[in-house]
Amino acid sequence: MRTLNGMSSLHSDNSRSLTKTDQEGDAIVAFVMTNEDRIEGKNIRLPAGIKGTWELTVKVGKRGIKQGGGIAVTELGFWFGSRLQRFNPKAIDYVTAETSGDAKLEPITNERSARVKAVVKEGTLAQGEKITIRIGDRQLGGVGSIASPIVTQGTVTIGVDVDGSGRYEDSVTPPLNIEFVSHPRVTRYYFTAPSIVALGEEFSVNVAAMDMNGNLIKDFEGNIKFQPNASIQGLPSAYLFKKDDFGAKRFTGLKATATGVHRIQLIDEEHGVAAESNPIKCLPKVNQRI
């Protein structure tokens, strides 16, 4: 199984097979990225903001599922997509439902009781047969879905209606857990400095490594270089971020040696990213600060 940029730790659940045969069944959640890398399990970690397809696979329990019954999926703490839909296979968040058996399923989206359901329209589902719901299905040329762009944690609950009563009261499995972590690639740096300093006064600047969604990359490791600035003293020529920096570093002991407005620039050559601090106004004497 391939991983994303070496992020093998994302595959945090080694028990991915559907082997339980309890009364209600079993389930796993997966995210299939556009390069077909796959992360799946009952407890998974995903880079925030990646594109791909959600797959929820449910193994039917020993009572089976009769016509009119089905499964209902609800997420908490995140959204599967911006607007789940089942009418345009080329558009974002296209939803499908299929089974390994002979029954016919209908996906239903955006009801108040659940974000997505798979309902048995014809036939029945027997113990051990599987239901697969895809959100952002790309099999017909669709664009997929986008995972939460925010670093957060969420859960997925799956209820089952075994007899077609319309009540999804039984739980297929304990909630599935999803953790969204920052993307490993840095795409920008937040570079902040004081707006006003006095001539010769010591000050500090802060640099933080961010991903494409503006999330702090807490395990970032990489080298940055500061562009020479004759009006600023005390800044190192380069700095190598270490894991124990948790993605952010404060540089202290800087001084402005000339009045006027100054900016400090940095470059990350490995990732092709440059950044510039906010303007630093240096005055002979500072009586008030913003």
PyMOL commands that set and color helices and strands:
alter all, ss='L'
color gray80, all
select helices_A, chain A and resi 8-10+243-245
alter helices_A, ss='H'
color red, helices_A
select strands_A, chain A and resi 25-33+38-41+43-47+51-60+70-76+95-99+104-109+116-122+130-135+145-146+152-161+170-171+176-181+188-192+196-198+202-210+222-226+232-233+238-241+248-256+260-262+265-268+273-276+280-283
alter strands_A, ss='S'
color yellow, strands_A
deselect
rebuild
show_as cartoon
